[in-house]
Amino acid sequence: MHNKNSIIALYAISICVLFFTSCNNPPQSSAVDIESQVSVRELKSDGSISRLISTSGTVLAISNVDLNSEISGNYRLQNNPRTGQPFRLGDAVRRNELIIRLDDSEYENNIRLSSRQLSLEIAENELVKQKELYERGGATATQIRNTEVTVANAQYELTNAMLNLEKMNVKAPFEGVIVNLPHYTPDVRVSSNQPMVSIMNYANLFMEINLPESAIEHIQPNQLVYITHHTMPEDTLKGVISEISPAISSETRTFRGKIRINNSELKLRPGMFVKADVIIERSDNAIVIPKNVIQTARGNRRFVYVVERNVAVMRNLVIGIEDEDNVEVLEGLNENDQLVIRGFETLRENSRVRVFR
């Protein structure tokens, strides 16, 4: 019985000792010692960001022509001097280059080009003689004026003859590409007003757009536009606003405009449906960060974490221009700050961190 009481007494004393020891030495929180693994990016103030208004539409060639035969004649498709072969679809042509000739000997003879050239030469010689006689008193001013009329008429007739003769030739009116070339059997006789060739110059394109009424204060001529197409996701072409209508449609609440596009490398083709992003605001030499690293607190306060001496520090942000993926930071971050871009989800103010590159 005595031994049993002694054991109980010792047990009670042990519990008391443990109790008072724990009271005098409270356990330390292990959370302070845990290091969160994060990745950082050193910030630079050399970023660029733009605010955009997006629209879409079909691009068309600025220069486009369909040439028909002006006379009837035997069809003669000419050779491309750069390939040595007859012209074909997709060939580039130069201004005034002969593509098709329509031969008709009877038509050519009726023009009487040589005769009209001789008539002009005779009239001009007669005018020279009349002027010499007039200086010696052998001709009147009226005679000279009549001879001048004869020269002018002869010149008109020769010019008309040359224009009629030129109707036998189908030439490119501007530099471009053959986009349509109907097939005719060589030397077959074709009648007048038949389609001969279609030519486009699409080194420059235009695009008609409709923009919302709310954007009219932000749109002005010569404003930069980015052009993209799904077939060339890595390429962005540049255009400018070339025309703007001041009128708002009462039905659609939109206004019309035109974009001129530089397509010098011919990456776009007429008829393609493209996306156009009009730049209405742009900032260069800015601190730009990804949207996905920004967190939101009460009151729509936006913040990120930066690392200072292996500790996470919260920074409240003032945001400027935003695009789909990034934002401009006006206040809250500085150049050379170490922005946490991965591992920020579980951080708290003054959390200890370990940086992994």
C-alpha positions in Angstrom: 0.0 0.0 0.0 2.8 2.4 0.9 4.6 1.7 -2.4 1.5 2.3 -4.4 1.0 5.7 -2.8 4.6 6.6 -3.6 4.2 5.8 -7.2 1.1 7.9 -7.5 2.9 10.8 -5.8 5.9 10.6 -8.2 3.6 10.5 -11.2 1.7 13.6 -10.0 5.0 15.5 -9.4 6.2 14.6 -13.0 3.0 15.9 -14.5 3.4 19.2 -12.6 7.0 19.6 -13.7 6.0 19.0 -17.4 3.2 21.5 -17.1 5.3 24.3 -15.6 8.1 23.6 -18.1 5.8 23.9 -21.0 4.4 27.1 -19.6 7.8 28.7 -19.2 9.0 27.5 -22.8 6.1 27.9 -25.3 6.6 26.0 -28.6 8.0 28.0 -31.5 6.0 28.2 -34.7 7.7 26.1 -37.4 6.0 28.2 -40.1 8.5 30.9 -39.7 11.3 28.5 -40.5 9.7 27.0 -43.7 11.1 28.4 -46.9 8.8 28.6 -49.9 10.3 27.8 -53.2 9.8 30.6 -55.8 11.0 31.8 -59.2 11.7 35.4 -59.8 12.2 37.8 -62.7 14.3 40.9 -62.5 12.3 43.9 -63.7 13.5 46.3 -66.4 11.8 49.5 -67.5 12.2 48.8 -71.2 8.9 47.2 -71.9 6.2 48.3 -74.4 2.5 47.8 -74.1 -0.5 49.0 -76.1 -4.2 49.3 -75.6 -6.1 48.0 -78.6 -9.5 48.1 -80.3 -10.0 44.9 -82.3 -12.0 44.3 -85.4 -11.9 42.0 -88.5 -12.7 42.1 -92.2 -11.6 41.1 -95.7 -8.5 42.5 -97.3 -8.7 43.7 -100.9 -6.2 44.8 -103.5 -5.9 48.6 -103.9 -5.1 48.2 -107.6 -7.2 45.7 -109.6 -8.2 45.6 -113.3 -10.0 43.3 -115.7 -8.9 43.9 -119.3 -11.2 43.0 -122.2 -10.4 43.0 -126.0 -11.2 46.3 -127.6 -11.2 44.9 -131.2 -11.6 41.5 -132.8 -8.4 39.7 -133.9 -6.3 36.6 -133.8 -5.3 35.7 -130.2 -1.5 35.8 -129.6 -0.4 35.2 -126.0 3.0 36.8 -125.5 6.1 35.3 -123.8 7.1 36.4 -120.3 10.6 37.9 -120.9 11.7 36.7 -117.4 10.8 33.1 -117.9 10.9 32.7 -121.7 7.5 31.0 -121.5 4.0 32.2 -122.3 2.5 34.3 -119.6 0.4 32.3 -117.0 -1.5 32.7 -113.8 0.6 34.1 -111.0 3.2 35.7 -113.2 4.4 39.2 -112.2 4.0 41.9 -114.9 5.5 45.3 -115.2 3.7 48.5 -116.2 3.0 48.8 -120.0 4.3 45.2 -120.5 2.6 43.5 -123.5 0.7 40.4 -122.4 -1.6 39.6 -125.4 -1.7 40.8 -129.0 -4.7 40.7 -131.3 -3.6 40.5 -134.9 -5.8 41.8 -137.7 -4.1 42.9 -141.0 -7.2 44.5 -142.4 -7.8 46.5 -139.3 -4.1 47.6 -139.3 -4.2 48.6 -143.0 -7.3 50.7 -142.4 -5.6 52.8 -139.8 -3.2 54.0 -142.5 -0.5 55.0 -140.0 2.2 55.6 -142.6 -0.1 57.8 -144.6 -1.0 59.9 -141.6 2.7 60.3 -140.7 3.4 61.6 -144.2 0.5 64.0 -144.1 1.8 65.5 -140.9 5.3 65.8 -142.3 4.0 67.6 -145.4 1.9 70.0 -143.4 4.8 70.8 -141.1 7.1 71.5 -144.1 4.4 73.8 -145.6 4.2 75.7 -142.4 7.9 76.3 -142.4 7.7 77.7 -146.0 4.8 79.9 -145.1 6.6 81.5 -142.3 9.7 82.1 -144.5 7.5 83.8 -147.1 5.7 85.8 -144.4 9.1 87.3 -143.3 9.7 88.4 -146.9 6.1 89.7 -147.4 5.1 86.8 -149.7 2.4 85.3 -147.4 -0.2 86.7 -145.0 -0.9 85.9 -141.4 -4.2 84.3 -142.4 -2.3 81.8 -144.7 0.0 80.9 -141.8 -3.0 80.4 -139.4 -4.7 78.1 -142.0 -1.5 76.1 -142.4 -1.2 75.8 -138.6 -4.8 74.4 -138.6 -3.7 71.8 -141.2 -0.8 70.8 -139.1 -2.9 70.4 -136.0 -5.5 68.3 -137.8 -2.8 66.1 -139.2 -1.4 65.6 -135.7 -4.8 64.7 -134.3 -5.3 62.1 -137.1 -1.9 60.6 -136.5 -2.6 60.4 -132.7 -5.9 58.7 -133.3 -4.3 56.2 -135.6 -1.7 55.4 -133.1 -4.4 55.0 -130.4 -6.4 52.7 -132.7 -3.3 50.7 -133.4 -2.6 50.3 -129.7 -6.0 48.6 -129.3 -4.4 45.5 -130.8 -2.2 45.2 -127.7 -3.3 44.2 -124.3 -0.8 45.7 -121.8 -0.5 45.9 -118.1 -1.6 49.3 -116.9 0.4 48.9 -113.7 2.9 46.6 -112.0 1.1 43.6 -110.5 0.3 39.9 -110.8 -1.9 38.0 -113.2 -4.8 36.6 -111.2 -7.0 35.6 -114.1 -6.1 34.5 -117.7 -8.9 32.9 -119.7 -7.7 30.2 -122.1 -8.0 30.8 -125.8 -6.5 28.6 -128.6 -3.5 30.3 -130.1 -4.4 32.2 -133.3 -8.1 31.7 -132.8 -10.1 34.8 -133.7 -11.8 36.4 -130.7 -14.4 39.1 -130.9 -14.2 42.5 -129.2 -15.2 42.9 -125.5 -14.0 39.4 -124.5 -12.2 39.0 -121.1 -8.4 38.8 -121.7 -6.6 39.1 -118.4 -7.0 40.3 -114.8 -4.2 42.0 -112.9 -3.8 42.9 -109.2 -1.2 44.7 -107.3 -1.6 43.6 -103.7 1.7 44.9 -102.4 -0.7 47.3 -100.7 -4.1 46.2 -99.5 -7.1 47.9 -98.0 -9.7 46.8 -95.6 -13.1 48.3 -94.8 -14.0 48.2 -91.1 -16.8 49.0 -88.7 -15.9 50.2 -85.2 -18.2 50.8 -82.2 -19.5 54.3 -81.5 -17.5 54.3 -78.2 -14.2 54.2 -80.1 -14.7 57.2 -82.3 -12.8 59.6 -79.9 -9.8 57.3 -80.0 -9.6 56.7 -83.8 -7.8 59.1 -86.1 -6.0 59.0 -89.6 -2.5 57.4 -89.7 -3.1 55.5 -86.5 -1.1 52.3 -86.4 -2.9 48.9 -86.9 -1.6 45.4 -86.4 -2.9 42.8 -88.9 -2.8 39.1 -88.3 -4.2 36.0 -90.1 -4.6 32.4 -88.7 -2.3 31.0 -91.4 0.6 33.1 -90.2 0.4 33.2 -86.4 4.0 34.3 -86.0 3.8 37.2 -88.4 2.2 40.6 -87.7 1.8 43.1 -90.6 1.4 46.8 -90.1 -1.3 49.1 -91.5 -2.7 52.5 -90.8 -6.1 54.1 -90.6 -6.5 55.8 -94.0 -10.1 57.0 -93.9 -12.7 57.6 -91.2 -16.4 58.4 -91.6 -17.8 61.0 -89.1 -21.2 59.5 -89.3 -22.6 56.9 -86.8 -25.0 54.3 -88.1 -28.4 54.6 -86.3 -29.0 50.8 -86.8 -25.6 49.3 -85.8 -24.2 52.2 -83.7 -20.9 51.8 -85.5 -18.9 54.0 -87.9 -17.0 53.1 -91.0 -13.3 53.3 -91.8 -10.6 52.0 -94.0 -7.2 50.5 -93.2 -4.3 50.6 -95.7 -1.9 47.6 -95.2 1.7 47.3 -96.2 1.9 43.8 -97.9 5.2 44.3 -99.7 6.2 40.6 -99.0 2.9 39.4 -100.4 2.1 37.4 -97.3 -1.6 38.3 -97.4 -3.7 37.5 -100.4 -6.7 39.5 -101.6 -9.9 38.0 -100.1 -8.3 36.8 -96.8 -10.3 37.4 -93.6 -8.0 39.0 -91.1 -8.0 40.5 -87.6 -7.1 44.2 -87.1 -5.9 45.6 -83.8 -6.0 49.4 -83.7 -3.5 50.9 -81.3 -5.3 53.6 -79.4 -2.7 54.0 -76.6 0.9 52.9 -76.3 3.6 53.1 -73.6 7.3 52.5 -74.1 10.1 52.2 -71.6 7.7 50.9 -69.1 7.7 48.2 -66.4 5.4 45.5 -67.8 4.5 42.4 -65.9 2.3 39.3 -66.6 -1.3 39.6 -65.4 -1.3 36.1 -64.0 1.1 37.1 -61.1 -1.2 39.8 -59.8 -3.4 38.9 -56.8 -6.4 40.8 -55.6 -7.4 41.6 -52.0 -10.4 43.4 -50.5 -11.4 46.6 -52.1 -10.0 45.4 -55.5 -6.5 46.1 -54.2 -4.0 44.5 -56.5 -0.6 43.3 -55.3 2.4 41.2 -56.1 5.4 39.8 -54.2 9.0 40.7 -54.6 12.0 39.1 -52.9 14.2 41.1 -50.6 16.9 39.3 -48.7 15.2 36.0 -49.1 11.9 37.4 -47.7 8.7 37.9 -49.7 7.5 41.5 -49.5 4.0 42.6 -50.7 3.8 45.5 -53.1 0.5 47.2 -53.9 0.2 48.3 -57.5 -1.2 51.2 -59.6 -1.9 49.8 -63.0 -1.7 51.7 -66.4 -2.3 50.2 -69.8 -3.5 46.6 -70.0 -3.6 44.1 -72.9 -4.7 40.5 -73.0 -1.8 39.1 -71.1 0.2 42.0 -69.5 -0.1 45.2 -67.6 1.9 48.4 -67.2 2.8 49.2 -63.6 2.8 52.9 -62.8 3.5 52.6 -59.1 4.6 49.9 -56.7 7.5 48.3 -58.6 10.9 49.6 -59.6 13.6 48.6 -62.0 15.7 45.7 -60.8 13.1 44.4 -58.3 12.9 40.6 -58.1 9.3 39.9 -59.0 7.9 36.5 -57.9 6.5 34.8 -61.0 6.1 31.3 -59.7 5.2 30.0 -56.2 3.5 33.2 -55.1 0.1 31.5 -54.5 1.0 30.4 -50.9 3.1 33.4 -49.9 2.3 35.8 -47.0 4.0 39.0 -46.0 7.6 38.4 -44.8 7.5 34.7 -45.8 10.9 33.2 -46.1 11.7 32.1 -49.6 14.3 30.2 -51.5 14.8 31.4 -55.1 15.1 28.9 -58.0 16.1 30.2 -61.4 
